[in-house]
Amino acid sequence: MKNLLITGLITTAMGLYSLSAQALTLPEEARVPGGIALVPLTGLSAAKKPAGWYKGNRVMIVSSKNTPLADKAHWVAIAGIPLKANAKKQQHLRANATSYYFDIKDKKYRAQYLTVKNKRHVNPDPKDIARWRREKVEMVAAFKNWSNPAQPVTQFVLPAKGPFSSPFGLKRFFNKQPRNPHSGLDIAAPKGAPITAPAPGTVVAVNNYFFNGNTVILDHGNGLTSLYCHMSQTDVKLGDKLKLGDSIGKVGKTGRVTGPHLHWTVSLNNTRVDPLLFVEGK
């Protein structure tokens, strides 16, 4: 009887795992610069997963089974839209030898003016610029990393607790000088507060960067990566495989900051997108 009970529990667990492996919650669609397009890949066979490309970067493609798009196509592309995308032009995505087109709408992001005490973080000297360029190569390589986990990651939980102090996409001015738009979400938290993995992932970069301070980048597979900046300490090393909720490090104020917080960036097909599109319930 005991053996039968154990066998039954194992069978039930395997069944539940099978169901969870098949079910997939897609991120929220927002066809705007800095958003996400969910593109049904009509006309493609279900027999083999296609490969897709958008603006020169490989795109995440998942099965549409058990999703709201299942009646439209066997596969769906999940494409990150660059903040600099031109809303007046139709967007072109390619999967195998088939072209797909979609429109986007413009979005106006508000401006944010910050005062940075360290003047070198506003106007870097030549050595700082050379360092930043070396670091950028390393970070872009991490963003472009491609892996194929058994279960694709399409949802996140928040990696830290606290109010959102600076949303994604802000037009930023440091000491009244214009800079690139805010490429992530800032979560206000005290120094030393925990930062945890929002989903399973592999550590593909750990370093102290000029602008970002102590930083970790996780690869979640299929072109989806996440970056954590300004930490007071990092608790991981290159190649570590993390589960949901594993420690990444602690909140800090290293790099270009005005106070302690977590800067969280989500990159999809080497394109920075609004992290909250991956978070259910926000």
N, C-alpha and C positions, 0 to 999 in steps of 0.2 A: 504493500500500500504506500509506504514511504517513497519507494522508487518511482511508483506511478505518479505520486504527487509532484516530485521533483521534475520528472519528465514533462508533466503538464505545465508546470511553471516555466520551464525552459522554452517549451513550444509557444506558450503565450507571449513570453518576452520576445522571442524571435519574430512572432507575428506583429507585435507592436513596433519592433524595430523596422520591419519591412514596410509597415504603413508610414512610419515617420520618414523613412528614407525616400519614399515615393512622393509624399506631400511636400510642396514647396510654396512658401509665401514670397511672392515677388515684392521688390521694393516699390515704393510709391512712385508713380510716373509723374514727371513734371517736364514737359517739353519746352524748356526755357534754357538760356545760358546758365550753366552751373547745375542743371537738372539731369534727369534720366529719361530716355525714351525706351519704351517697351515695344519692340518691333516684331510682329508675328512674321515668321519666314514662310510665307505661303508657297506652295508648289514643291517643297522639298520632301524627300522620302523620310519616313521614320526609321528606316533601316540603319542609317549611319549618321552620327552627329556631324553637322557641317562646321566649317571654320569660317569666321566672319571678321571683317575689317572695317574700321571707320576712322577717317582722317589719319590713315597710316598706322593705326594701332589695332592690335587684335582685340576682339570684342567677346565678352562673356555670352555664351549661348547655352540655354538650358532647355530641357524638355518642358513642353507646355502642359503635360499631363497633370491633372488635378489642380489646374490654375484656371482663372477666368478666361484665359485665351485659348483653352484647349479646343474650342470649336472652330478656331480660325486657322490653326497650323499645328504641325507636330513640334515645332521648335520656336523659341522666342529669343531674340537678341536683346540684351540689357546693355544699353550704350550710354556712357557718360558724355554729356554735351559740354564743350569748353565754355568758360565764362566769356571768351572773346568770339564765340560763334555769332555769325551774322544772321539775324532773324529774317532778313529780307531774302536770303538764299535758301533753296530747298536742300536739305541734308541728304547725303548719299552714303548708304551702307551697303557693303557687298558680302554675300555669303555664298561660298563656293563660286560658281560662275554667274550667279544671279544678283542683279542690282535691286535695291529697295530704297525708296525715297520717303522722307517724312518732313513735315513743316514744324518750325518752332516759333514761339512767340517771344517778343522782347520782354525783359524784366528790368525794372529800375531798382538798383540796390542803393540804400542810403549811404551817406558819407559819415566817417568817423575821424575825429581829430585827436591825436595823442601827443603827449609831450614825453620825449625820451631823454633822460639825463645823460646817458653815454652817447656823446656826439658821434663817435665812430660807428655806432649802430644806425646812424642816419646818413652820415657821409663817410663811408669806409676809406681808409688809406689804401695805397696800392697793394701792400702785403695782405690786408684784409680781403680785398677783392680777389686776389690770387687764391687765397684760402677758400673763399666762398665758391669760386669756380670749380676747384677740386672737389669740394663737398657736394656740389650740385650734380656732378657726374655720378658720384656714388649713390645719391638719392634717386636720380632718374633711373639708374640701373635697377634699383630696388622696386620702383614703381612699375617698371617694364617686365619684372620677373613674371614668368608664366609657369603655373603648376596646375595639376588636375586632381584635386582631392576626390575621394569616392562620393562624397556628398557635397554639392556646391553650397557655398555660403551666400545667402541673399538677404539676411536679416542680422542686425546688431542689437545689443543692449548697450546702454550708456556705460562708458568706461570709468566714469567718476561721478560722484554725487555733488551737486551744487547748481546754482542758477546759471543760466546762459548769459555770460557777460558781453560777448561779442558774437553776433550771428555770422553765418557764412555769407560771403559775397560783398561785404562792406567795401566801399571805396575809401581807402585809407590815406591819411595824411599824417606824417610824422614830423613834428615841429613845423607844421604848415607846408611841408613838402609832399607832393603826391607820390604814392608808391603803388605797387601792385595790389589788386583787390585781396581781401581777406580770404585765404584759401581753405579755411577750416572753421571749426566751431570752438569758441573759448568757453570753458566751464570754470567758473570761479570756485575755488576751494582753497583751504589753508595749506600752507607749506607742510609737507609730510603726509597729506591725505593719500589714501591708496588709489592706484590706477590699475584696473584689471582688464583682461582681454575681453572684448565685446563679442567674440566668436572664436572658434578654433582657428589657429594660424601658426605660421612658422616665422621665427625672427630672421629677417634678411638684412637688417642693419642695426647697429648699436654704436653711437658715436656722440662726441660733443661737437656741435656745429656752431659756426660763428653767430648766425642769427637765431637758430632754433635751440641753442643750449643742449643739454643732455637729451638725446633723442633715441627713440626706438621705432622701427618700421616692421610691421607684420604683413606677411603674405597670406591671404585667405583663399587663394586659388582663382583661376580663370580671370586673371587681370585685376582682381579686387585686392587692394592693399590699404592699410591704415597706418597713420603716423602720429606719434605722441611726443610733444615738445616741452621744453623748459623744466624738465624734471629735476628734482633735488638729488635723486638717486635712481639707478636702473637696477632691476632685479633679474635680468635675463642676459643671455649671451647668444652670439650668432649661432643659428642652427637649432635653437631650442624650439620644440613643438609644444604649443600651449593649448590648453582646453579653455572653454568658456569659463570666465571667472578667475583664471590664474593671474597671479601678480605680475605686473609689468614693471612697476616702480612707484615712486612717490611724487606728488605734486611739488613743484618748486618755482623758482624765478630766475633760471639761468638763460643766457642769451638775451635777445632784444625783448624786454618786457617792461611793464610799468608796475607789476606786482605779481604775486604768486597766482598761478592758474594753470590749467591744462589746455593746451592748444591741440585739438584733435582734427586731423585731416583724413578724409576718405578719398581714395583715388580709384577710379574705374577706367579701364583701358587708357592708363597714363593720363587721366583727366580728373582734375579735382572737382568733386561734386558735393552738394549739400549733404552732410552726414545724416541729418534727420530724416532723409528720404528712406534710409535703411532701418529706422527705429520705429517700431510699432508703438502707438500710444504716446510717443514723444515724452 
